[in-house]
Amino acid sequence: MYKLYYSPGACSLAAHIVLEEIGLPYELELVSVQGGATSRPEYLAINPKGRVPALVRDGEVLTEVGAILVFLARRHADSVLLPDDPWLAARCHEWLSWLSSEVHPAFGQVWRPERSVGTAAYQADVQAKGRENVRARLSDIESRLTDASEYAVGGRYTVVDPYLLVYFGWGRYVGVDMAEYPAFARHAARVSSREAVRRALLHEGLLKAA
């Protein structure tokens, strides 16, 4: 059985969704980012990086959301969440790497400017630049999804799609009008309509029960 350490709405949501898609039993452990739980000694003993997600399997810990998503998709190939075709699989890796290295840090500038600069007087400037960077990255996503079909890679649902959904939610969280990105909004609605996705969103308090 897997154990996923998560925080509601964090990038761990993508791993949570993929676990639901796979359909095997798993355990969730709440580690609230907002509550500072990722910095507590008991969690740092599991993941010294002090970040979510962390996935435990057979006593071993795997961190970094991209690595977790690829592992789960490859380990449970019958879920068909990572294409067999090498080119399309590489496209998935391309998306995952870019989302982690470019999009995630832009949001980090907005809500945690102290990680970029220690002087309080400069943190507002970091946040302002972060908001510019967020909009630029959202525009990049929009342009790539405009050229795509229903999903981000190869016209079918992959591990990239729930990870994109995380950033759509983050855009709303920082006050961006996501209607300005219609292709991204359509993609988010399509992904959110999946039963596995709805279960994860409900569990994390991100969706109201019908």
C-alpha positions as CSV (number, residue, x, y, z in Angstrom):
1,M,0.0,0.0,0.0
2,Y,1.1,3.5,-0.8
3,K,1.1,6.4,1.7
4,L,0.9,9.9,0.3
5,Y,1.8,12.9,2.4
6,Y,-0.2,15.8,1.1
7,S,-1.5,19.3,1.7
8,P,-4.9,20.4,0.3
9,G,-4.5,22.1,-3.1
10,A,-0.8,21.8,-3.1
11,C,1.0,20.1,-6.0
12,S,0.5,16.9,-4.1
13,L,-3.0,17.1,-5.5
14,A,-1.7,15.7,-8.8
15,A,-0.3,12.6,-7.1
16,H,-3.6,12.2,-5.1
17,I,-5.6,12.3,-8.3
18,V,-3.3,9.7,-10.0
19,L,-3.7,7.4,-7.0
20,E,-7.4,7.7,-7.4
21,E,-7.1,7.0,-11.1
22,I,-5.1,3.8,-10.4
23,G,-7.8,2.6,-8.1
24,L,-5.7,0.7,-5.6
25,P,-5.9,1.1,-1.8
26,Y,-3.7,3.9,-0.4
27,E,-3.3,6.0,2.7
28,L,-3.3,9.7,3.0
29,E,-1.4,11.7,5.7
30,L,-2.3,15.4,6.0
31,V,0.7,17.7,6.3
32,S,-0.7,21.3,6.2
33,V,1.6,23.7,4.4
34,Q,-0.4,26.6,5.7
35,G,-0.1,25.3,9.2
36,G,3.7,24.9,9.0
37,A,3.6,21.1,9.3
38,T,6.1,20.6,6.5
39,S,8.8,22.3,8.7
40,R,8.1,20.2,11.8
41,P,10.7,17.6,12.8
42,E,8.4,14.6,12.4
43,Y,7.8,15.5,8.8
44,L,11.4,16.5,8.1
45,A,12.4,13.0,9.3
46,I,10.4,11.7,6.3
47,N,11.2,14.4,3.8
48,P,14.2,16.6,4.8
49,K,13.3,18.9,1.9
50,G,10.2,20.1,3.9
51,R,7.9,19.9,0.9
52,V,4.9,17.9,-0.3
53,P,4.3,15.4,-1.8
54,A,6.1,12.5,-0.4
55,L,5.1,9.0,-1.3
56,V,6.1,6.0,0.9
57,R,6.2,2.5,-0.6
58,D,7.7,-0.5,1.3
59,G,9.4,1.8,3.8
60,E,11.1,3.9,1.1
61,V,10.3,7.5,0.4
62,L,10.0,9.2,-3.0
63,T,9.7,12.9,-3.4
64,E,9.2,15.5,-6.2
65,V,5.8,15.4,-7.8
66,G,7.1,14.7,-11.4
67,A,9.0,11.7,-10.2
68,I,6.0,10.4,-8.2
69,L,3.6,10.8,-11.2
70,V,6.0,9.0,-13.6
71,F,6.6,6.2,-11.1
72,L,2.9,5.6,-10.5
73,A,2.1,5.7,-14.2
74,R,4.9,3.3,-15.1
75,R,4.3,1.0,-12.1
76,H,0.7,0.7,-13.0
77,A,0.9,0.7,-16.8
78,D,-2.7,-0.6,-17.1
79,S,-3.9,2.8,-16.0
80,V,-2.5,4.1,-19.3
81,L,-1.4,7.4,-17.7
82,L,1.9,7.6,-19.6
83,P,2.0,6.8,-23.3
84,D,4.0,3.9,-24.6
85,D,5.1,5.9,-27.6
86,P,8.6,7.2,-26.7
87,W,7.9,10.6,-28.3
88,L,4.7,11.2,-26.5
89,A,6.2,9.9,-23.2
90,A,9.0,12.5,-23.8
91,R,6.3,15.2,-24.3
92,C,4.9,14.2,-20.9
93,H,8.3,14.5,-19.3
94,E,8.8,17.9,-21.0
95,W,5.6,19.2,-19.5
96,L,6.3,17.9,-16.0
97,S,9.8,19.3,-16.0
98,W,8.7,22.7,-17.2
99,L,5.7,22.9,-14.8
100,S,8.0,22.1,-11.9
101,S,11.0,24.3,-12.9
102,E,9.2,27.4,-14.4
103,V,5.6,27.6,-13.4
104,H,5.8,26.5,-9.8
105,P,8.6,29.0,-8.9
106,A,6.6,31.8,-10.4
107,F,3.7,31.2,-7.9
108,G,6.3,30.8,-5.2
109,Q,7.4,34.4,-5.8
110,V,3.9,35.6,-5.1
111,W,3.0,33.8,-1.9
112,R,6.5,33.2,-0.4
113,P,8.7,36.1,-1.5
114,E,10.9,35.7,1.5
115,R,12.3,32.6,-0.1
116,S,13.7,34.7,-2.9
117,V,14.9,37.7,-0.8
118,G,15.4,38.1,2.9
119,T,15.0,41.9,3.1
120,A,11.4,42.7,3.8
121,A,11.7,46.0,1.8
122,Y,12.3,44.1,-1.4
123,Q,9.6,41.4,-1.0
124,A,6.8,43.5,-2.5
125,D,8.9,43.9,-5.7
126,V,9.5,40.1,-5.8
127,Q,5.7,39.6,-5.5
128,A,5.0,42.1,-8.2
129,K,7.4,40.4,-10.5
130,G,6.0,37.0,-9.5
131,R,2.6,38.1,-10.7
132,E,4.0,39.1,-14.0
133,N,5.7,35.7,-14.3
134,V,2.6,33.9,-13.3
135,R,0.6,35.6,-16.1
136,A,3.4,34.9,-18.6
137,R,3.4,31.2,-17.7
138,L,-0.4,30.9,-17.8
139,S,-0.2,32.4,-21.3
140,D,2.3,29.8,-22.2
141,I,0.0,27.1,-21.0
142,E,-2.9,28.7,-22.8
143,S,-1.1,28.7,-26.1
144,R,0.0,25.1,-25.8
145,L,-3.5,23.9,-24.9
146,T,-5.0,25.9,-27.7
147,D,-3.0,23.8,-30.1
148,A,-3.9,20.6,-28.2
149,S,-7.0,18.4,-28.5
150,E,-8.9,17.4,-25.4
151,Y,-5.8,16.8,-23.3
152,A,-2.3,18.1,-23.1
153,V,-0.4,15.2,-24.8
154,G,-1.5,13.0,-27.7
155,G,-5.2,13.7,-27.4
156,R,-5.6,11.5,-24.3
157,Y,-5.5,11.9,-20.5
158,T,-2.1,11.5,-19.0
159,V,-0.3,12.4,-15.7
160,V,0.3,15.9,-17.2
161,D,-3.4,16.8,-17.0
162,P,-4.0,16.6,-13.2
163,Y,-0.7,18.5,-12.7
164,L,-2.0,21.2,-15.0
165,L,-5.2,21.3,-12.9
166,V,-3.1,22.2,-9.8
167,Y,-1.9,25.4,-11.5
168,F,-5.3,26.4,-12.8
169,G,-6.4,26.3,-9.1
170,W,-3.4,28.3,-8.0
171,G,-4.2,30.9,-10.6
172,R,-7.6,31.5,-9.1
173,Y,-6.0,31.4,-5.6
174,V,-3.7,34.3,-6.4
175,G,-6.6,36.3,-7.9
176,V,-6.1,35.8,-11.6
177,D,-9.3,35.8,-13.7
178,M,-8.9,32.4,-15.2
179,A,-11.6,33.2,-17.8
180,E,-8.8,35.1,-19.6
181,Y,-7.4,31.7,-20.5
182,P,-10.3,29.9,-22.2
183,A,-8.4,26.9,-23.4
184,F,-7.0,26.3,-20.0
185,A,-10.4,26.8,-18.4
186,R,-11.9,24.2,-20.8
187,H,-9.1,21.8,-20.0
188,A,-9.6,22.3,-16.2
189,A,-13.4,21.7,-16.6
190,R,-12.8,18.5,-18.6
191,V,-10.3,17.1,-16.1
192,S,-12.4,18.1,-13.1
193,S,-15.4,16.1,-14.5
194,R,-13.5,12.8,-14.1
195,E,-14.8,10.7,-11.2
196,A,-11.3,10.1,-9.8
197,V,-10.5,13.8,-9.9
198,R,-13.8,14.7,-8.2
199,R,-13.1,12.2,-5.4
200,A,-9.6,13.7,-4.8
201,L,-11.0,17.3,-4.9
202,L,-13.8,16.4,-2.5
203,H,-11.4,14.8,0.0
204,E,-9.2,17.8,0.0
205,G,-12.1,20.2,0.5
206,L,-11.7,21.8,-3.0
207,L,-15.1,20.7,-4.3
208,K,-18.5,21.0,-2.7
209,A,-20.5,17.8,-2.4
210,A,-23.5,17.5,-4.6
